[in-house]
Amino acid sequence: MRLVVLGMMGRSPFAGVAWQALHYLDGFRRLGCDVAYVEDTGAWPYDPERNEISNDVGFTVSYIERLMSRFGLSHEWAYVGPDGRAFGAAGLLDGAEVLVNLAGANVLRDEHLRIPVRIYLETDPVLPQIEVAQGRRFTIDHLAAHTHHFTYGENLGAANCGVPVERFEYLPTRQPVVLDWWDADVPWSEGSYTTVASWRQSDKDVAWRGETYYWSKDREFAKFVALPEASPSPLEVALACDDDEVPQRLRKRGWSIRDALALSRDILTYRGYILASRGEFSVAKDQNIRLRSGWFSDRSACYLAAGKPVVTQDTGFGDVLPTGLGLFAVETAEEAAAAIEEIERNYDGHSRAARELAEEYFDAERVLAGVLERAGVTARTRLTRP
């Protein structure tokens, strides 16, 4: 079955974005699909060498080419720039039976609409649902161009979830992880509890029913700034932040700080950072927390796959994922410190539980087979490859 993944690895050339797309590509390939990657977002990409959005796509094309070659897809990718210039292979959409629009980052064109099964795979819920409820025409038309709608907001539609669900039926899904990519060389680590995060992003804040729901994580980190003083283990955050005073303030409270942009330029460096960590402590977006979308992080799923226990802010994901062994949902710094202390009392047990959670809930072949089945299609063969 010919399956095309639309993504944004070139527009946002960071390791977390790349791993997300690669898990989908290889996960579908392991199910026996004939996969290809196409990027046609209509936006100029970020160039890390210049540290700016650039209309020169040279870095972007080279970056995608290197990634695809590394994973055995050197002839199965294409990039289309905002000016219409195309790079990579031609005709990748020809004969495709399934289109997966990852993160909904690509606006569908006529050539996409010829593909019979068009899956909108939403990785960040809340904002699109509110825009639909507000009647935003672009968002409504964008979603309507797809035949199926999947979301990481696994709690959407539940009685305790405040995200409005109108017009479209959202099918719950979660992050696929190719488990053997995250096998750790040792079952435990003496490192810190770490995470990778951007500090401030305000362009996706949204007002709904008299409340403003925030996208940026700086507000949530502020609730946990004193955590190192209570934690039995060291804490580190690889941070993307333009304000030089922020890392200084965090260091004074006991945090170790790394440069997230430098860490995220290479997928193996990023992977190595997770594998060398003792676990993850992280926060979520206010939008997902207050509205209890049930969202869970791609990055956190990778920590679990590496056998690294995860302590993270509660978004309602505990309604669909088991917590208390290898994974903890917390609301306060006191709860986070208690969770880390609990992990440290039986680290090996929590490490094994983290990996078992990944195997049960995030295994790429299991997750993506479910996506295809609910979209009404089935991979014709099953082919597992390392």
Secondary structure by P-SEA (a helix, b strand, c coil): cbbbbbbcccccccaaaaaaaaaaaaaaaaaccbbbbbbcccbbbbbcccccccccaaaaaaaaaaaaaaacccccbbbbcccccccccccccccccbbbbcccccccccccccccbbbbccccccaaaaaaaaccaaaaaaaacccbbbcccccccccccccccccbbbbbbcccccccccccccccccccccbbbbccccccccccccbbbbccaaaaaaacccccccccbbbbbbcccccaaaaaaaaaacccccccccccccaaaaaaaaaaccbbbbcccccccccccccccaaaaaaaaacbbbbbccccccccccccccbbbbccaaaaaaaaaaaaacaaaaaaaaaaaaaacccaaaaaaaaaaaacccccbbbbcc
